[in-house]
Amino acid sequence: YPTTEQGLQALVEAPSSGRLAKKWRSAGYLEKGRVPKDPWGNEFIYIAPGLHSDFDLMSYGIDGEPGGEGDDADINNWEIE
């Protein structure tokens, strides 16, 4: 997985810092050649290594702020079944 420093951008272009995967694909790994945003147009929060798994991926919900309830609640990959 890309490091936190490399971020999700390492899925579409070779990272300029850290180690490059031995078999990194020159075309990247995402078909559209860009990192998608969350459903509300915000950047995903990516941490690797994560606190809950190999990586943590989060969306802060509609309000774009940490925490919150209802539609403003965070969406975290480690809480999705």
Helices and strands as residue ranges (DSSP letters): G 8-11, E 45-47, E 56-59, G 70-72, E 75-76, G 77-79
